[in-house]
Amino acid sequence: MQLKIKDYLISQKKKQNSKQLKILKQIYKKYINSKTFFDTFRSNYYYSFKKLNFGKVSRYQNIILIGMGGSALGAKAIYSFLQNKIKKNFYFIDNLKDQKIISIIKNKTLLRHSFFILVSKSGNTLETLVNYSIFKKYINKNNTLVITEPADNELNQLAKKLNLPIIEHKRYIGGRYSVLSEVGMLPAKLMNLNIKKFKIDLIKNLNRNFLIFGKSIIEISRLVKQPNNYKNLIMICYDERLLGFLEWLQQLVAESLGKENKGILPVISACPKDHHSLAQLYLDGPKDKIFYIFDIKESLLQHKVAKIFSPKFKFLANKTYSKILDAQKRAMMQSLVDKKIPFRTFELLKINEKSIGNMFALFMCEVFMLGKLMGINPLNQPAVETIKTNTKKFLTR
């Protein structure tokens, strides 16, 4: 597993852990071989785009992906993490009122040399349909494909009307759990990445490391259930290549666990910048926060600090940026230890498809099982549907 995990969660309830670990293992065994998103972890998972002619797509330098939430965040995370390996330009249209849309529309040359991917599981996602309409005159059967459920939905109807290729979004895979399915792997293939490498030993690694992450899930469940419970998950990022991944993880945690008056608020924090704005609250504010600290071992910053400062700051001389950043991360960790604040650390050892594939699988598995321990359904999002219903009401008045 190309991922180093350390657990600094605090507990004295060893017997309870043993009992809950047994329950957790039963949940894990029940679902690991089921027809759910776990199916996408397998190297023999059948992609519905297998017969697609990728030759005609390869000539496009620009790919514009239009989708919301899980329909875009997985591919966006992959692009952010592996961008140094990717030669094509990817543009993610995953919001309304987006400045990116304006700049792309103004660039007629870019639009003429772009391939479009429209993604919506339901095929009725309002924002995706609106953004499709903005680019409609540039979309045709030769430069566009659609990923959606095989159902009588709006996107399917539009695709059939324009004779656009349709890739099946499997019904049993929810949007936020879809990154290792067609939704994330087709864009990854268009990035010229090796999609087989995302799946190397995923199930084997989960089985091998079950005891480690299983104990962490139990401890988090315990912290969340306490009378003065831990309501916030602060995801501290010390490498900006992981910011896209944390946006994906933020949705996974929020939509999967936030229901029935339960849940954890996931907050992304970019450090060391936030040491100077939020660390005071983190360390000295309410004890209602769990921290996840993310970093990548392979640093791009190897420049050394010049010998230009007074004796007071001579300790900086000849230190690399990466060493200084590592010292700041360790200082934050030590402060959390001193304050007895629970946290975990995640360090990716390599920048490749396998390492981020492991991260995706680990957190989908953890969040799903945490939801089960919390007594909620981690696969639905009923409150989101009320926003969709109310939006339609306001637009039809």
C-alpha positions as semicolon CSV with decimal commas, in nm:
position;residue;x (nm);y (nm);z (nm)
1;M;0,000;0,000;0,000
2;Q;0,165;0,325;-0,115
3;L;0,017;0,511;0,178
4;K;0,151;0,561;0,530
5;I;-0,119;0,602;0,797
6;K;-0,066;0,692;1,162
7;D;-0,343;0,706;1,419
8;Y;-0,337;0,946;1,714
9;L;-0,697;0,893;1,817
10;I;-0,746;0,863;2,193
11;S;-0,930;0,577;2,365
12;Q;-0,922;0,362;2,677
13;K;-1,210;0,128;2,582
14;K;-1,015;-0,177;2,462
15;K;-1,289;-0,436;2,535
16;Q;-1,551;-0,234;2,351
17;N;-1,309;-0,204;2,058
18;S;-1,277;-0,582;2,041
19;K;-1,655;-0,631;2,034
20;Q;-1,711;-0,355;1,777
21;L;-1,424;-0,478;1,563
22;K;-1,605;-0,809;1,530
23;I;-1,926;-0,628;1,425
24;L;-1,729;-0,416;1,178
25;K;-1,566;-0,723;1,025
26;Q;-1,908;-0,878;0,970
27;I;-2,024;-0,561;0,791
28;Y;-1,705;-0,559;0,582
29;K;-1,740;-0,926;0,481
30;K;-2,106;-0,876;0,393
31;Y;-2,044;-0,588;0,154
32;I;-1,693;-0,639;0,012
33;N;-1,827;-0,896;-0,237
34;S;-2,165;-0,734;-0,294
35;K;-2,299;-0,562;-0,605
36;T;-2,233;-0,211;-0,475
37;F;-1,955;0,043;-0,535
38;F;-1,716;-0,221;-0,394
39;D;-1,752;-0,390;-0,733
40;T;-1,547;-0,106;-0,887
41;F;-1,245;-0,198;-0,671
42;R;-1,191;-0,516;-0,872
43;S;-0,938;-0,538;-1,153
44;N;-1,192;-0,734;-1,363
45;Y;-1,466;-0,470;-1,329
46;Y;-1,632;-0,440;-1,671
47;Y;-1,630;-0,084;-1,811
48;S;-1,921;0,005;-2,036
49;F;-1,684;0,217;-2,248
50;K;-1,470;-0,084;-2,342
51;K;-1,577;-0,075;-2,706
52;L;-1,541;0,302;-2,740
53;N;-1,310;0,425;-3,018
54;F;-1,056;0,635;-2,826
55;G;-0,859;0,709;-3,144
56;K;-1,085;0,995;-3,248
57;V;-1,071;1,145;-2,898
58;S;-0,691;1,143;-2,879
59;R;-0,660;1,425;-3,134
60;Y;-0,831;1,668;-2,895
61;Q;-0,594;1,863;-2,671
62;N;-0,874;2,004;-2,454
63;I;-1,136;1,805;-2,262
64;I;-1,435;1,984;-2,108
65;L;-1,616;1,778;-1,845
66;I;-1,961;1,901;-1,742
67;G;-2,101;1,747;-1,423
68;M;-2,186;1,816;-1,060
69;G;-2,064;1,664;-0,733
70;G;-1,952;1,304;-0,771
71;S;-1,992;1,328;-1,148
72;A;-1,691;1,559;-1,163
73;L;-1,501;1,558;-0,832
74;G;-1,336;1,217;-0,880
75;A;-1,191;1,303;-1,221
76;K;-1,095;1,646;-1,089
77;A;-0,908;1,484;-0,798
78;I;-0,716;1,257;-1,036
79;Y;-0,624;1,550;-1,260
80;S;-0,510;1,761;-0,964
81;F;-0,296;1,480;-0,821
82;L;-0,136;1,357;-1,143
83;Q;-0,130;1,678;-1,346
84;N;0,247;1,663;-1,400
85;K;0,197;1,337;-1,595
86;I;-0,097;1,466;-1,801
87;K;-0,034;1,653;-2,126
88;K;-0,396;1,737;-2,212
89;N;-0,588;2,033;-2,071
90;F;-0,894;1,944;-1,864
91;Y;-1,166;2,194;-1,775
92;F;-1,425;2,100;-1,513
93;I;-1,758;2,281;-1,538
94;D;-1,900;2,186;-1,198
95;N;-2,089;2,492;-1,085
96;L;-2,318;2,772;-1,201
97;K;-2,202;3,135;-1,190
98;D;-1,856;3,013;-1,279
99;Q;-1,590;3,249;-1,413
100;K;-1,432;2,953;-1,597
101;I;-1,742;2,927;-1,816
102;I;-1,711;3,289;-1,924
103;S;-1,342;3,257;-2,011
104;I;-1,397;2,932;-2,204
105;I;-1,691;3,073;-2,402
106;K;-1,476;3,370;-2,506
107;N;-1,203;3,137;-2,634
108;K;-1,346;3,019;-2,967
109;T;-1,022;2,844;-3,068
110;L;-1,027;2,636;-2,749
111;L;-1,390;2,541;-2,806
112;R;-1,323;2,428;-3,164
113;H;-1,051;2,195;-3,037
114;S;-1,236;2,055;-2,735
115;F;-1,396;1,721;-2,658
116;F;-1,697;1,728;-2,423
117;I;-1,799;1,478;-2,154
118;L;-2,147;1,522;-2,001
119;V;-2,196;1,329;-1,676
120;S;-2,509;1,286;-1,465
121;K;-2,619;0,961;-1,300
122;S;-2,985;1,060;-1,290
123;G;-2,962;1,240;-1,624
124;N;-3,177;1,515;-1,472
125;T;-2,918;1,722;-1,283
126;L;-3,036;2,080;-1,330
127;E;-2,692;2,247;-1,329
128;T;-2,549;1,995;-1,577
129;L;-2,840;2,053;-1,815
130;V;-2,804;2,433;-1,784
131;N;-2,431;2,418;-1,852
132;Y;-2,491;2,183;-2,144
133;S;-2,724;2,443;-2,297
134;I;-2,449;2,708;-2,276
135;F;-2,212;2,493;-2,485
136;K;-2,485;2,342;-2,704
137;K;-2,378;2,495;-3,035
138;Y;-2,028;2,350;-2,998
139;I;-2,149;1,998;-2,914
140;N;-2,198;1,728;-3,178
141;K;-2,180;1,350;-3,217
142;N;-1,810;1,363;-3,311
143;N;-1,681;1,561;-3,011
144;T;-1,907;1,458;-2,721
145;L;-2,004;1,160;-2,513
146;V;-2,257;1,121;-2,231
147;I;-2,235;0,916;-1,910
148;T;-2,574;0,849;-1,753
149;E;-2,808;0,576;-1,629
150;P;-2,994;0,370;-1,889
151;A;-3,327;0,536;-1,809
152;D;-3,582;0,771;-1,958
153;N;-3,409;1,087;-1,837
154;E;-3,349;1,429;-1,992
155;L;-2,980;1,377;-2,072
156;N;-3,051;1,042;-2,240
157;Q;-3,320;1,204;-2,453
158;L;-3,089;1,486;-2,559
159;A;-2,810;1,241;-2,639
160;K;-3,036;1,023;-2,853
161;K;-3,172;1,327;-3,034
162;L;-2,817;1,440;-3,125
163;N;-2,692;1,082;-3,175
164;L;-2,426;1,128;-2,904
165;P;-2,245;0,817;-2,775
166;I;-2,390;0,709;-2,437
167;I;-2,180;0,534;-2,172
168;E;-2,378;0,350;-1,905
169;H;-2,357;0,477;-1,549
170;K;-2,430;0,163;-1,345
171;R;-2,750;0,201;-1,141
172;Y;-2,601;0,037;-0,831
173;I;-2,313;0,289;-0,805
174;G;-2,390;0,624;-0,642
175;G;-2,232;0,939;-0,777
176;R;-1,997;1,009;-0,486
177;Y;-1,883;0,643;-0,488
178;S;-1,829;0,632;-0,865
179;V;-1,467;0,748;-0,912
180;L;-1,334;0,397;-0,984
181;S;-1,618;0,329;-1,229
182;E;-1,672;0,475;-1,577
183;V;-1,727;0,819;-1,422
184;G;-1,366;0,857;-1,308
185;M;-1,183;0,600;-1,517
186;L;-1,302;0,717;-1,859
187;P;-1,165;1,071;-1,800
188;A;-0,849;0,908;-1,654
189;K;-0,806;0,713;-1,977
190;L;-0,847;1,034;-2,176
191;M;-0,570;1,178;-1,956
192;N;-0,357;0,892;-2,099
193;L;-0,326;0,737;-1,753
194;N;-0,312;0,362;-1,699
195;I;-0,652;0,281;-1,551
196;K;-0,545;-0,073;-1,459
197;K;-0,293;0,072;-1,212
198;F;-0,568;0,244;-1,011
199;K;-0,700;-0,103;-0,920
200;I;-0,376;-0,285;-0,831
201;D;-0,430;-0,493;-0,513
202;L;-0,716;-0,274;-0,384
203;I;-0,912;-0,558;-0,223
204;K;-0,592;-0,729;-0,105
205;N;-0,470;-0,408;0,060
206;L;-0,805;-0,350;0,232
207;N;-0,805;-0,707;0,363
208;R;-0,443;-0,677;0,480
209;N;-0,498;-0,344;0,656
210;F;-0,847;-0,408;0,792
211;L;-0,732;-0,417;1,155
212;I;-0,559;-0,079;1,123
213;F;-0,839;0,120;0,961
214;G;-1,108;-0,083;1,141
215;K;-0,983;0,039;1,481
216;S;-0,975;0,397;1,350
217;I;-1,338;0,373;1,232
218;I;-1,445;0,250;1,575
219;E;-1,259;0,532;1,751
220;I;-1,414;0,796;1,523
221;S;-1,758;0,644;1,581
222;R;-1,696;0,664;1,956
223;L;-1,584;1,028;1,939
224;V;-1,885;1,127;1,729
225;K;-2,127;0,959;1,973
226;Q;-1,988;1,125;2,286
227;P;-2,226;1,362;2,478
228;N;-2,004;1,658;2,391
229;N;-1,940;1,503;2,055
230;Y;-1,680;1,578;1,792
231;K;-1,880;1,747;1,519
232;N;-1,606;1,861;1,280
233;L;-1,347;1,690;1,063
234;I;-1,064;1,927;0,972
235;M;-0,875;1,795;0,669
236;I;-0,537;1,970;0,673
237;C;-0,353;1,969;0,340
238;Y;0,024;2,027;0,321
239;D;0,047;1,965;-0,055
240;E;-0,181;2,143;-0,301
241;R;-0,179;1,842;-0,535
242;L;-0,417;1,682;-0,283
243;L;-0,670;1,966;-0,271
244;G;-0,879;1,809;-0,549
245;F;-0,882;1,480;-0,361
246;L;-0,997;1,655;-0,044
247;E;-1,285;1,820;-0,233
248;W;-1,389;1,470;-0,337
249;L;-1,352;1,342;0,021
250;Q;-1,548;1,639;0,157
251;Q;-1,854;1,542;-0,047
252;L;-1,813;1,174;0,043
253;V;-1,811;1,246;0,417
254;A;-2,081;1,515;0,415
255;E;-2,340;1,341;0,195
256;S;-2,280;0,993;0,335
257;L;-2,286;1,074;0,708
258;G;-2,489;1,394;0,738
259;K;-2,844;1,275;0,804
260;E;-3,093;1,200;1,083
261;N;-2,938;1,476;1,297
262;K;-2,603;1,298;1,281
263;G;-2,286;1,366;1,090
264;I;-1,944;1,529;1,078
265;L;-1,877;1,861;0,907
266;P;-1,571;1,813;0,678
267;V;-1,361;2,129;0,637
268;I;-1,061;2,163;0,405
269;S;-0,772;2,360;0,551
270;A;-0,465;2,455;0,342
271;C;-0,151;2,477;0,555
272;P;0,083;2,629;0,652
273;K;-0,128;2,926;0,532
274;D;-0,400;2,843;0,783
275;H;-0,150;2,828;1,069
276;H;-0,180;3,207;1,058
277;S;-0,559;3,226;1,050
278;L;-0,725;2,914;1,192
279;A;-0,466;2,735;1,408
280;Q;-0,557;2,943;1,714
281;L;-0,912;2,810;1,698
282;Y;-0,795;2,457;1,610
283;L;-0,567;2,435;1,914
284;D;-0,739;2,652;2,172
285;G;-1,103;2,654;2,069
286;P;-1,381;2,401;2,143
287;K;-1,267;2,039;2,158
288;D;-1,514;1,928;1,894
289;K;-1,274;1,860;1,606
290;I;-1,096;1,553;1,466
291;F;-0,801;1,627;1,237
292;Y;-0,683;1,441;0,927
293;I;-0,341;1,558;0,807
294;F;-0,251;1,488;0,443
295;D;0,085;1,515;0,271
296;I;0,292;1,370;-0,015
297;K;0,642;1,241;0,052
298;E;0,771;1,337;-0,294
299;S;0,808;1,715;-0,282
300;L;0,847;1,945;-0,581
301;L;1,004;2,215;-0,362
302;Q;1,378;2,153;-0,328
303;H;1,495;2,514;-0,353
304;K;1,717;2,626;-0,067
305;V;1,678;2,940;0,141
306;A;1,957;3,186;0,072
307;K;2,200;3,305;0,343
308;I;2,061;3,656;0,358
309;F;1,911;3,685;0,706
310;S;2,040;3,813;1,041
311;P;2,187;3,573;1,303
312;K;1,841;3,551;1,459
313;F;1,715;3,364;1,149
314;K;2,033;3,190;1,039
315;F;1,865;2,854;1,118
316;L;1,679;2,899;0,786
317;A;1,994;2,916;0,573
318;N;2,036;2,631;0,324
319;K;1,714;2,463;0,438
320;T;1,498;2,338;0,150
321;Y;1,137;2,449;0,116
322;S;1,028;2,089;0,164
323;K;1,225;2,057;0,491
324;I;1,070;2,378;0,625
325;L;0,723;2,260;0,524
326;D;0,783;1,924;0,693
327;A;0,895;2,101;1,012
328;Q;0,574;2,307;1,010
329;K;0,364;1,994;0,967
330;R;0,545;1,819;1,252
331;A;0,501;2,128;1,469
332;M;0,124;2,116;1,408
333;M;0,117;1,745;1,493
334;Q;0,313;1,802;1,815
335;S;0,074;2,080;1,914
336;L;-0,221;1,846;1,863
337;V;-0,050;1,581;2,076
338;D;0,022;1,835;2,351
339;K;-0,342;1,946;2,351
340;K;-0,468;1,584;2,344
341;I;-0,663;1,652;2,025
342;P;-0,741;1,337;1,817
343;F;-0,590;1,318;1,469
344;R;-0,469;1,087;1,193
345;T;-0,195;1,138;0,936
346;F;-0,193;1,020;0,574
347;E;0,129;1,040;0,374
348;L;0,131;0,928;0,011
349;L;0,466;0,769;-0,069
350;K;0,437;0,787;-0,448
351;I;0,266;1,012;-0,703
352;N;0,101;0,759;-0,933
353;E;-0,227;0,592;-1,023
354;K;-0,185;0,314;-0,766
355;S;-0,142;0,547;-0,468
356;I;-0,450;0,760;-0,535
357;G;-0,648;0,445;-0,624
358;N;-0,566;0,316;-0,276
359;M;-0,679;0,645;-0,121
360;F;-1,011;0,638;-0,305
361;A;-1,082;0,277;-0,202
362;L;-0,975;0,327;0,161
363;F;-1,199;0,628;0,223
364;M;-1,501;0,492;0,038
365;C;-1,474;0,178;0,251
366;E;-1,414;0,371;0,577
367;V;-1,697;0,621;0,528
368;F;-1,942;0,349;0,425
369;M;-1,864;0,137;0,733
370;L;-1,863;0,439;0,964
371;G;-2,215;0,515;0,841
372;K;-2,320;0,160;0,921
373;L;-2,177;0,189;1,274
374;M;-2,361;0,521;1,318
375;G;-2,687;0,346;1,224
376;I;-2,753;0,545;0,905
377;N;-2,770;0,467;0,534
378;P;-2,440;0,597;0,388
379;L;-2,562;0,560;0,029
380;N;-2,857;0,801;0,011
381;Q;-2,890;1,181;0,030
382;P;-3,258;1,261;0,098
383;A;-3,207;1,627;0,195
384;V;-3,040;1,705;-0,139
385;E;-3,359;1,594;-0,313
386;T;-3,559;1,856;-0,121
387;I;-3,334;2,132;-0,260
388;K;-3,398;2,000;-0,613
389;T;-3,773;1,997;-0,550
390;N;-3,775;2,349;-0,405
391;T;-3,560;2,484;-0,690
392;K;-3,811;2,353;-0,941
393;K;-4,096;2,514;-0,746
394;F;-3,929;2,856;-0,756
395;L;-3,858;2,824;-1,130
396;T;-4,215;2,721;-1,217
397;R;-4,399;2,990;-1,021
